[in-house]
């Protein structure tokens, strides 16, 4: 008796992006938040700073730090002229402070390679230290109006629901998601850039992770997930964002002491921030290894100068 092989899983159909572009962009034109990095005066540097800061961090926490940062360092060369430790200090409590070092490194490279101006070319953006696929596409799109797929968590969630018919995208961006994003891009460069910003805003304000407001969604009628009855996620568990008691929390407490200090800090002062010595030592070693903290002779520590 011949065995019957299982039917292959159905591929996500390639949608007609034109049916989605106009309602989403029209919604964005009416409902987009007035954020400083979206204003013309922000320039490419303002866009780049915002993209570094907004990674895994909500807008409400980024806004005050962003404004202070641009007031102090209005151009990449201004940041590059200061020690990297000053970038870490100014980063404050945004979290994931290695982003501050990467942004400082990108600023130094912009000064050295591009005369102090954020490059317009996507490949040159991607070649900057600390700039990955997403950031290069975002800066090229939002600052220079170019046509690139911009896939952050919000956009991936919109596409997963509207086209894929599932509640959440995979934990990590896949080749299939990139292919879909390219297929959905409008042909016109300026429209494509507007589409990138609009889908991101739609995911941030309406198609949210926990409580999507489908009644406000401009493409609810054509949403594959809603049409399927909004089925619950049945894939791999989604990664949480635990913080309390983790090494991340200890690292934050150690950095807080160093940010407030005007002189190198003795080990004894750092020992006061966490009462579990093994975890505290591991967190401090990690900060040193990441280049966020510089050890000195005599058991002293400071933010990096080079």
C-alpha positions as CSV (number, residue, x, y, z in Angstrom):
1,X,0.0,0.0,0.0
2,X,1.5,3.3,-1.0
3,X,1.9,5.8,1.8
4,X,0.3,9.2,1.4
5,X,2.8,11.9,2.1
6,X,1.7,14.9,4.1
7,X,0.8,18.0,2.2
8,X,3.3,20.7,2.4
9,X,2.5,23.7,4.5
10,X,0.8,26.5,2.6
11,X,3.1,29.4,1.9
12,X,2.0,32.9,2.9
13,X,0.4,34.4,-0.2
14,X,2.0,37.5,-1.7
15,X,-0.6,40.2,-1.2
16,X,-1.4,43.1,-3.4
17,X,0.4,45.7,-1.5
18,X,-1.4,48.5,-3.4
19,X,-4.5,47.6,-1.5
20,X,-2.8,48.3,1.8
21,X,-0.6,51.3,0.9
22,X,-3.2,54.1,0.6
23,X,-5.4,53.3,3.7
24,X,-2.3,52.9,5.9
25,X,-0.6,56.0,4.7
26,X,-3.8,58.0,4.9
27,X,-4.2,56.8,8.5
28,X,-0.6,57.9,9.2
29,X,-1.1,61.3,7.7
30,X,-4.1,61.8,10.1
31,X,-2.7,60.2,13.2
32,X,1.1,60.2,13.3
33,X,2.6,61.5,16.5
34,X,4.6,64.8,16.3
35,X,8.0,63.4,17.3
36,X,11.2,65.5,17.2
37,X,13.1,63.1,14.9
38,X,10.3,63.3,12.3
39,X,10.7,67.0,11.9
40,X,12.8,68.4,9.0
41,X,15.2,70.1,11.4
42,X,16.2,66.8,13.0
43,X,18.2,65.9,9.9
44,X,19.9,62.5,9.3
45,X,21.8,62.7,12.6
46,X,18.7,63.3,14.6
47,X,17.1,60.3,12.9
48,X,20.1,58.1,13.6
49,X,20.3,59.1,17.2
50,X,16.6,58.3,17.6
51,X,17.0,54.9,16.0
52,X,19.8,53.9,18.4
53,X,17.8,55.1,21.4
54,X,14.4,53.5,20.4
55,X,15.8,50.0,20.1
56,X,13.9,48.1,22.9
57,X,13.0,51.4,24.6
58,X,9.6,53.2,24.5
59,X,9.2,56.7,23.1
60,X,8.3,58.2,26.5
61,X,11.7,57.2,28.0
62,X,13.6,58.3,24.9
63,X,12.2,61.8,24.4
64,X,14.0,63.6,27.3
65,X,17.3,61.9,26.7
66,X,17.1,62.5,22.9
67,X,16.5,66.2,23.4
68,X,19.3,66.6,25.8
69,X,21.6,64.6,23.6
70,X,20.9,66.7,20.5
71,X,21.3,69.9,22.4
72,X,24.7,68.8,23.6
73,X,25.8,67.0,20.4
74,X,24.0,68.5,17.4
75,X,26.4,66.9,14.9
76,X,28.3,63.6,14.9
77,X,31.6,65.4,15.2
78,X,30.5,67.0,18.5
79,X,29.9,63.6,20.0
80,X,33.1,62.1,18.5
81,X,35.1,64.9,20.1
82,X,34.3,63.7,23.6
83,X,35.3,60.5,25.3
84,X,33.0,57.5,24.9
85,X,32.4,57.5,28.6
86,X,30.5,60.8,28.2
87,X,28.1,59.1,25.8
88,X,27.5,56.4,28.4
89,X,27.0,59.0,31.1
90,X,24.5,60.9,28.9
91,X,22.7,57.7,28.1
92,X,21.3,57.7,31.6
93,X,18.8,55.0,32.4
94,X,17.7,54.2,28.8
95,X,19.1,50.7,29.2
96,X,21.3,48.6,27.0
97,X,24.1,51.1,27.3
98,X,26.3,49.4,24.8
99,X,24.2,51.3,22.3
100,X,25.8,54.5,23.6
101,X,29.3,53.2,22.8
102,X,28.1,52.1,19.3
103,X,26.6,55.4,18.6
104,X,29.8,57.1,19.7
105,X,31.7,54.8,17.4
106,X,29.4,55.6,14.5
107,X,29.8,59.3,15.1
108,X,33.6,58.9,15.0
109,X,33.5,57.0,11.8
110,X,31.1,59.6,10.2
111,X,33.6,62.3,11.1
112,X,36.6,60.4,9.8
113,X,35.0,58.9,6.6
114,X,32.3,61.2,5.6
115,X,33.3,64.7,6.6
116,X,31.0,64.8,9.6
117,X,27.8,64.2,7.6
118,X,25.7,61.0,8.0
119,X,26.1,59.2,4.7
120,X,23.1,58.9,2.3
121,X,24.2,55.7,0.7
122,X,22.7,52.5,2.3
123,X,25.9,50.5,1.9
124,X,28.0,53.3,3.6
125,X,25.5,53.4,6.4
126,X,25.7,49.7,6.9
127,X,29.5,49.9,7.0
128,X,29.4,52.2,10.1
129,X,30.3,50.5,13.4
130,X,27.2,49.6,15.4
131,X,24.8,50.1,12.4
132,X,23.0,46.9,11.4
133,X,20.5,46.1,8.7
134,X,17.5,47.7,10.4
135,X,19.2,50.9,11.4
136,X,20.8,51.4,8.0
137,X,17.4,50.9,6.3
138,X,15.6,53.2,8.8
139,X,18.1,56.1,8.4
140,X,18.1,55.8,4.6
141,X,14.3,55.7,4.5
142,X,13.3,58.2,7.2
143,X,16.2,60.7,6.7
144,X,16.7,60.5,2.9
145,X,13.3,59.2,1.6
146,X,14.8,56.0,0.0
147,X,13.1,52.7,-0.7
148,X,14.1,50.1,1.8
149,X,12.2,47.5,3.8
150,X,12.3,48.7,7.4
151,X,11.5,45.8,9.7
152,X,11.3,46.5,13.4
153,X,9.1,44.6,15.9
154,X,6.1,46.8,15.2
155,X,6.2,46.4,11.4
156,X,6.8,42.6,11.7
157,X,3.7,42.3,13.9
158,X,1.6,44.2,11.5
159,X,2.7,42.1,8.6
160,X,2.3,38.8,10.6
161,X,-1.3,39.7,11.4
162,X,-2.5,41.5,8.2
163,X,-0.8,39.1,5.8
164,X,0.3,36.0,7.6
165,X,-2.8,35.5,9.7
166,X,-0.9,34.9,12.9
167,X,-0.9,36.8,16.1
168,X,2.9,37.3,16.4
169,X,5.9,37.1,14.1
170,X,8.8,34.7,14.9
171,X,11.2,35.5,17.7
172,X,13.9,36.4,15.2
173,X,13.5,38.0,11.7
174,X,13.3,35.4,9.0
175,X,14.2,35.4,5.3
176,X,10.5,34.9,4.6
177,X,9.7,38.1,6.5
178,X,12.3,40.1,4.5
179,X,10.9,38.7,1.3
180,X,7.4,39.7,2.2
181,X,8.5,43.2,3.3
182,X,10.2,43.7,-0.1
183,X,7.1,42.5,-1.9
184,X,5.0,45.0,0.0
185,X,7.2,48.0,-0.7
186,X,5.6,50.7,-3.0
187,X,7.6,51.3,-6.1
188,X,7.9,55.0,-5.7
189,X,10.7,55.9,-3.3
190,X,9.0,58.6,-1.3
191,X,5.8,56.5,-1.0
192,X,7.9,53.6,0.2
193,X,9.5,55.7,2.9
194,X,6.1,57.0,4.0
195,X,4.8,53.4,4.0
196,X,7.8,52.3,6.2
197,X,7.0,55.0,8.8
198,X,3.2,54.4,8.6
199,X,3.4,50.6,9.2
200,X,5.7,51.3,12.2
201,X,3.3,53.8,13.7
202,X,0.4,51.5,13.1
203,X,2.1,48.7,15.0
204,X,3.0,51.1,17.8
205,X,-0.4,52.7,18.3
206,X,-3.1,50.3,17.0
207,X,-1.8,46.9,16.2
208,X,-0.1,46.6,19.6
209,X,1.3,43.3,21.0
210,X,-1.2,42.8,23.8
211,X,-4.3,44.8,23.1
212,X,-4.7,45.5,19.4
213,X,-7.4,48.1,18.7
214,X,-8.8,46.5,15.5
215,X,-11.8,49.0,15.5
216,X,-9.3,51.8,14.7
217,X,-7.2,49.9,12.2
218,X,-7.5,51.2,8.6
219,X,-6.9,47.7,7.1
220,X,-9.0,45.6,9.6
221,X,-11.4,44.5,6.9
222,X,-8.6,42.9,4.9
223,X,-6.5,41.6,7.9
224,X,-5.9,37.9,7.6
225,X,-5.6,37.3,11.3
226,X,-8.8,39.1,12.1
227,X,-10.5,37.3,9.2
228,X,-9.4,34.0,10.7
229,X,-11.0,34.8,14.1
230,X,-7.9,36.3,15.8
231,X,-6.4,32.8,16.7
232,X,-4.1,32.7,19.7
233,X,-0.4,32.3,19.2
234,X,0.6,28.7,19.0
235,X,4.3,29.0,18.1
236,X,7.4,29.0,20.3
237,X,7.0,30.9,23.6
238,X,7.7,34.6,23.2
239,X,10.7,35.9,25.0
240,X,10.0,37.9,28.1
241,X,11.7,41.1,29.3
242,X,12.5,40.1,32.9
243,X,14.7,42.6,34.7
244,X,14.4,42.5,38.5
245,X,17.2,40.4,40.0
246,X,19.1,39.9,36.7
247,X,22.6,40.8,35.8
248,X,21.1,43.6,33.7
249,X,19.7,45.2,36.9
250,X,23.1,44.9,38.7
251,X,24.9,46.4,35.7
252,X,22.5,49.3,35.7
253,X,23.1,50.0,39.4
254,X,26.9,49.9,38.9
255,X,26.8,52.2,36.0
256,X,24.5,54.6,37.9
257,X,27.3,55.1,40.5
258,X,29.9,55.7,37.8
259,X,27.7,58.1,35.9
260,X,27.2,60.3,39.0
261,X,30.9,60.3,39.9
262,X,33.2,63.1,38.9
263,X,36.3,61.0,39.8
264,X,37.3,57.3,39.6
265,X,35.2,55.2,42.0
266,X,36.7,52.7,44.5
267,X,35.6,49.1,44.5
268,X,34.1,49.6,48.0
269,X,31.6,52.1,46.6
270,X,30.5,49.7,43.9
271,X,30.2,46.9,46.5
272,X,27.4,48.8,48.1
273,X,25.0,48.6,45.2
274,X,24.3,44.8,45.4
275,X,24.7,42.4,48.3
276,X,25.4,39.2,46.3
277,X,29.1,39.3,45.6
278,X,29.3,36.7,42.9
279,X,26.6,38.2,40.7
280,X,28.0,41.7,41.4
281,X,31.5,40.7,40.3
282,X,30.1,39.0,37.2
283,X,28.2,42.1,36.3
284,X,31.2,44.3,36.8
285,X,33.4,42.0,34.8
286,X,30.8,42.1,32.0
287,X,30.8,45.9,32.0
288,X,34.6,46.0,31.7
289,X,34.6,43.4,28.9
290,X,32.0,45.4,27.0
291,X,34.1,48.5,27.2
292,X,31.6,50.4,29.4
293,X,33.8,50.6,32.4
294,X,37.5,51.1,32.6
295,X,39.5,49.5,35.5
296,X,42.4,51.5,37.0
297,X,45.2,50.7,39.3
298,X,44.4,50.6,43.0
299,X,40.9,49.1,42.6
300,X,39.4,52.2,41.0
301,X,36.9,52.3,38.1
302,X,35.6,55.0,35.7
303,X,33.7,55.4,32.5
304,X,35.9,54.9,29.5
305,X,38.0,57.7,28.2
306,X,39.1,56.0,24.9
